[in-house]
């Protein structure tokens, strides 16, 4: 009988039959596997512990609203990034659910939140590319990422996202997860809108539950490129995305070729953007547009922003009311001479007397008020920035500025005589430096006001003269803070000298003085445009009155009376 070590006699017979050298290797592999299992358990424990620090209830809650304030710190009733009407799974057409599965997550109702095979394929691809080109995110993972703002592309963030996703799947049903996902994502409607219900109402003028198959496919097609594929921005691109969704549905056998062809032919009526907007005033419209330019989609979706604007809302409302009241007095006069008829409909009607007014803080260029027309509900054209109007005698302050800059005599009330002393080129040069872009007449008619400008340009020019020749850059949003009260945007308050202080001061002498305000009223010789320029405690204001389709407003005396009425109301002299 051969002798064997005690420990070998205790080993199972099948192990004793393994050659010694292989037995050592097996022992090493077992130890390595045990260490790996312990390490993996610690790894999982770490990320699940980290995930447990997040409040999973937030998944069922929408992000904090973004709040807009005026310059005085008073909240404005403006919606930027928080106009979300929640839906439930029951609100979703079954076809839309299939569209979403085909486009984003085919096995959504089968997997446990993480598509392991897809994740492995994406990992191999990322290793080959040496960067994160593939994500393999399921709808559940995207909801976790959007809810808890997991944006950075790193392995650490991906592992945390997976752990949160598994927690999410344990606490919510598949139906709740899909509804939550669609409530949170952005569809390119604008800075003040996201979530599928709001997108459906804006793009198609109906709730999600009433969408037909083609609309469902187009809406889901928008998800991967909200700005690029928005039907407001590029209708053809939106239709291509709809077709891609339908092709994927055919590939996964959700529909057949006959159904694909039928759905493709269903007409889709997209609501015009100007009719879909839920903004309530010209001032709010301007804020939303500016926020769209400044904020990224991620900023908007994150929520909790504090947007501090330059708007002076008391002055905005007063300006709107006083101009409107003055025009109503004119229109109520029995012999009012205008193309307006008693049965006119306000809005884009070319025979409806319109207005545009803008006030800039004289020393900074901050926009204190902006009025683009008579009635926001009927016409949303930005007349302050896009409508170029003849200036007529309202151009005189800039003729005076050019003469003063060249040390020539300024003759108030005689712009032609003043302009001849310096010539048209000098006048054009100074007008451009003050912010007017023309076109300008090449003859002496320029001195009589043969030049066009927008109300915004006139406000910039007026504030330049009032600020001793320093031209500021207009801005509407002065600061934005995130949910942690950190400043993520701050306006650049810049200005440059457009002309000498002496020339600007002399140019202002052509305005009428009244206590703490200076005003200049002007009109074209054809009485088709009327202008009121006003510098006061509230800032530099340019007001235009006229018709969208040029026409005589009223005769000269009544026009002067109208401008005097507005001036008196704003100066509290009525």
Residue pairs with C-beta under 8 A, 6 or more apart in sequence:
8 16
15 23
15 26
18 26
44 163
47 159
47 160
47 162
47 163
48 163
48 166
48 167
50 160
50 163
51 160
51 163
51 164
51 166
51 167
52 167
54 148
54 164
54 167
56 164
56 167
56 168
56 171
58 147
58 148
59 143
59 144
59 147
59 168
59 171
59 172
59 177
59 180
60 172
60 176
60 180
62 82
62 84
62 86
62 183
62 184
62 195
62 303
63 82
63 184
63 301
63 302
63 303
63 304
64 82
64 303
64 304
64 483
65 79
65 81
65 82
65 303
65 304
66 80
66 81
66 82
66 300
66 303
66 304
66 305
66 306
66 307
67 75
67 305
67 306
67 307
68 75
68 76
68 78
68 80
68 287
68 307
68 309
69 75
69 76
69 306
69 307
69 308
69 309
70 76
70 309
70 311
70 312
70 313
71 308
71 309
71 310
71 311
71 312
71 366
71 368
71 478
72 312
72 313
72 314
73 308
74 313
76 283
76 284
76 287
76 309
76 311
76 313
77 280
77 284
78 192
78 279
78 280
78 284
78 287
78 288
79 192
79 193
79 278
79 279
79 288
80 191
80 192
80 287
80 288
80 291
80 295
80 300
80 305
80 307
81 191
81 192
81 194
81 291
81 295
81 299
81 300
81 301
81 303
81 305
82 192
82 303
83 192
83 193
83 194
83 198
83 278
84 183
84 193
84 194
84 195
84 197
84 198
85 195
85 197
85 198
85 201
86 179
86 183
86 195
86 197
87 179
87 182
87 183
87 195
87 196
87 197
87 208
88 175
88 179
89 175
89 176
89 178
89 179
91 179
91 197
91 207
91 208
91 209
92 178
92 179
92 182
92 208
92 209
93 208
93 209
93 211
93 216
95 213
95 216
96 208
96 211
96 216
96 219
96 220
97 178
98 249
98 254
98 255
99 216
99 217
99 219
99 220
99 245
99 249
100 108
100 139
100 178
100 182
100 220
101 108
101 109
101 252
101 254
102 245
102 248
102 249
102 251
102 252
102 254
103 220
103 221
103 223
103 224
103 244
103 245
103 248
104 139
104 142
104 220
104 223
105 115
105 138
105 139
106 252
107 115
108 138
108 139
108 140
108 174
108 178
109 174
111 138
112 166
112 169
113 138
113 140
113 141
113 165
113 166
113 168
113 169
114 138
114 140
114 141
114 162
114 165
114 166
115 136
115 138
118 136
118 138
119 136
121 134
121 136
122 134
122 135
122 136
123 136
125 133
125 134
126 132
126 133
126 134
132 153
137 145
137 161
138 165
139 177
139 178
139 181
140 165
140 168
140 169
140 177
140 181
141 161
141 162
141 165
142 181
142 185
143 168
143 177
143 180
143 181
143 184
144 150
144 161
144 164
144 165
144 168
145 151
145 161
146 181
146 184
146 185
146 301
147 180
147 184
148 164
149 302
150 157
150 160
150 161
150 164
151 157
151 298
168 177
169 177
172 180
182 195
182 196
183 195
183 196
183 197
184 194
184 195
184 301
185 194
185 195
185 196
185 223
185 301
186 194
186 226
186 297
186 300
186 301
187 193
187 194
187 195
187 196
187 198
187 199
187 203
187 219
187 222
187 223
187 226
187 230
188 199
188 222
188 225
188 226
188 227
188 228
188 229
188 230
188 232
188 233
189 198
189 199
189 202
189 203
189 230
189 276
190 202
190 277
190 288
190 292
191 288
191 291
191 292
191 295
191 300
192 278
192 279
192 288
192 291
193 199
193 202
193 278
194 300
194 301
196 208
196 219
197 207
197 208
199 219
199 222
200 206
200 207
200 208
200 211
200 215
200 219
201 207
201 276
202 271
202 276
202 277
203 215
203 218
203 219
203 231
203 232
203 270
203 271
203 276
204 211
204 215
204 219
204 268
204 269
204 270
204 271
205 269
205 271
205 276
211 219
212 266
213 263
213 266
214 242
214 263
214 264
214 266
214 267
214 268
215 268
217 242
217 243
217 245
217 246
217 249
217 263
218 231
218 238
218 239
218 241
218 242
218 245
218 268
220 245
221 229
221 238
221 240
221 241
221 242
221 244
221 245
222 229
222 230
222 231
222 238
222 241
224 241
225 241
226 297
227 233
227 297
228 234
228 237
229 237
229 238
229 241
230 238
231 238
231 239
231 268
231 270
232 270
232 273
235 270
239 268
242 264
242 268
243 264
246 255
246 260
246 263
246 264
247 260
249 255
249 260
250 256
250 257
250 260
255 263
274 380
277 285
277 380
279 285
279 288
279 376
279 380
280 376
281 376
282 370
282 371
282 372
282 373
282 376
282 380
283 311
283 313
283 316
283 369
283 370
283 371
285 372
285 376
285 380
285 382
286 367
286 370
286 372
286 382
286 476
287 307
287 309
287 311
287 476
287 477
290 476
290 477
291 307
291 477
294 477
294 480
294 489
295 305
295 480
295 489
299 305
299 482
299 488
302 482
302 483
303 483
304 482
304 483
305 480
305 481
305 482
305 483
305 488
306 480
306 481
306 485
307 477
307 480
308 477
308 478
308 479
308 480
308 481
309 476
309 477
309 478
310 361
310 366
310 367
310 368
310 475
310 476
310 477
310 478
311 367
311 368
311 369
311 370
311 476
312 359
312 368
312 369
312 538
315 359
315 368
315 369
315 538
316 368
316 369
316 370
316 371
318 570
319 357
319 359
319 369
319 371
319 541
319 570
320 371
322 566
322 569
322 570
323 355
323 357
323 371
323 543
323 566
324 355
324 374
325 569
326 562
326 565
326 566
326 569
327 353
327 355
327 374
327 545
327 562
329 565
330 336
330 353
330 554
330 558
330 562
330 565
331 338
331 340
331 353
333 558
336 554
336 558
337 552
337 554
337 555
337 558
338 351
338 353
338 551
338 552
338 553
338 554
339 350
339 351
339 547
339 551
339 552
340 351
340 352
340 353
341 351
344 351
344 352
345 352
345 378
346 352
346 374
346 375
346 378
346 379
347 375
347 378
347 379
348 378
348 379
348 381
348 548
349 548
350 547
350 548
350 549
350 551
351 547
351 549
351 551
352 374
352 547
352 548
353 374
353 545
353 546
353 547
353 553
354 373
354 374
354 379
354 383
354 545
354 546
354 547
354 548
355 371
355 373
355 374
355 383
355 543
355 544
355 545
356 371
356 372
356 373
356 383
356 384
356 387
356 455
356 543
356 544
357 369
357 370
357 371
357 384
357 455
357 541
357 542
357 543
357 544
358 367
358 369
358 370
358 371
358 384
358 455
358 456
358 459
358 541
358 542
359 367
359 368
359 369
359 370
359 459
359 538
359 539
359 540
359 541
360 366
360 367
360 368
360 459
360 460
360 462
360 463
360 472
360 474
360 539
360 540
360 541
361 367
361 368
361 463
361 539
361 540
362 463
362 466
362 467
362 535
362 539
362 540
363 467
363 470
363 472
364 472
364 493
364 495
365 460
365 463
365 472
365 473
365 474
365 475
365 493
365 495
366 474
366 475
366 476
366 478
366 493
366 539
367 474
367 475
367 476
368 538
368 539
369 541
370 384
370 476
371 384
372 380
372 381
372 382
372 383
372 384
373 379
373 380
373 381
373 383
381 387
381 548
383 454
383 455
383 544
384 454
384 455
384 456
385 454
385 455
385 456
386 454
387 454
387 455
387 544
387 548
388 452
388 453
388 454
389 452
389 453
389 454
389 455
389 529
389 544
389 546
390 449
390 450
390 451
390 452
390 524
390 528
390 529
391 449
391 451
391 452
391 453
391 458
391 522
391 524
391 529
391 531
392 448
392 449
392 522
392 523
392 524
392 525
392 529
392 531
393 415
393 448
393 449
393 522
393 523
393 524
394 449
394 458
394 520
394 521
394 522
394 523
394 531
394 533
395 415
395 431
395 446
395 447
395 448
395 449
395 451
395 522
396 415
396 418
396 449
396 510
396 520
396 522
397 461
397 462
397 465
397 507
397 508
397 510
397 511
397 520
397 533
398 427
398 430
398 431
398 434
398 436
398 461
398 465
398 507
399 415
399 418
399 419
399 427
399 447
400 410
400 412
400 415
400 418
400 506
400 507
400 509
400 510
401 430
401 431
401 434
401 465
401 499
401 503
401 504
401 506
401 507
402 419
402 422
402 426
402 427
402 429
402 430
402 431
403 409
403 410
403 418
403 419
403 421
403 422
404 410
404 500
404 502
404 503
404 504
404 506
404 507
405 426
405 430
405 499
405 500
405 503
406 421
406 422
406 426
408 418
408 421
408 422
409 418
409 421
410 418
410 506
410 507
410 509
410 510
411 417
411 418
412 509
412 510
413 510
415 447
415 448
415 449
416 444
416 447
416 448
418 447
419 427
419 444
419 446
419 447
420 444
420 447
424 440
424 441
424 442
424 443
424 444
424 446
424 447
427 440
427 446
427 447
428 438
428 440
428 446
430 498
430 499
431 438
431 440
431 451
431 461
432 438
433 464
433 471
433 498
433 499
434 460
434 461
434 464
434 465
434 471
434 498
434 499
435 457
435 460
435 461
435 464
435 471
435 498
436 451
436 453
436 457
436 458
436 461
437 453
437 457
438 451
438 452
438 453
439 451
439 452
440 446
440 450
440 451
441 450
441 451
443 450
448 525
449 522
449 524
453 461
455 542
455 543
455 544
456 474
456 542
458 531
458 533
458 542
458 544
459 474
459 540
459 541
459 542
460 471
460 472
460 474
462 533
462 535
462 540
462 541
462 542
463 471
463 472
463 535
463 539
463 540
464 470
464 471
464 472
464 498
464 499
464 504
465 504
465 507
465 508
466 504
466 508
466 518
466 535
466 540
467 495
467 504
468 501
468 504
468 505
469 497
469 498
469 499
469 500
469 501
469 503
469 504
470 495
470 496
470 497
470 498
471 495
471 496
471 497
471 498
472 493
472 494
472 495
473 492
473 493
473 494
473 495
475 491
475 492
475 493
477 489
477 491
478 490
478 491
479 487
479 489
479 490
479 491
480 487
480 488
480 489
480 490
481 487
481 488
482 488
508 518
508 535
510 520
511 518
511 519
511 520
511 533
511 535
512 518
512 519
512 520
514 571
514 573
515 571
516 536
516 537
517 534
517 535
517 536
517 537
517 570
517 571
518 534
518 535
518 536
519 532
519 533
519 534
519 535
519 567
520 531
520 532
520 533
520 534
521 530
521 531
521 532
521 533
521 560
521 563
521 564
521 567
522 530
522 531
522 533
523 529
523 530
523 531
523 556
523 559
523 563
526 552
527 552
527 553
527 554
527 555
527 556
527 559
528 546
528 547
528 550
528 551
528 552
528 553
529 544
529 545
529 546
529 550
529 553
530 544
530 545
530 546
530 553
530 559
530 562
530 563
531 542
531 543
531 544
531 545
532 541
532 542
532 543
532 545
532 563
532 566
532 567
533 540
533 541
533 542
533 543
534 540
534 541
534 543
534 567
534 570
535 541
536 570
536 571
541 570
543 566
545 553
545 562
546 553
547 553
553 559
553 562
554 562
565 574
567 573
568 574
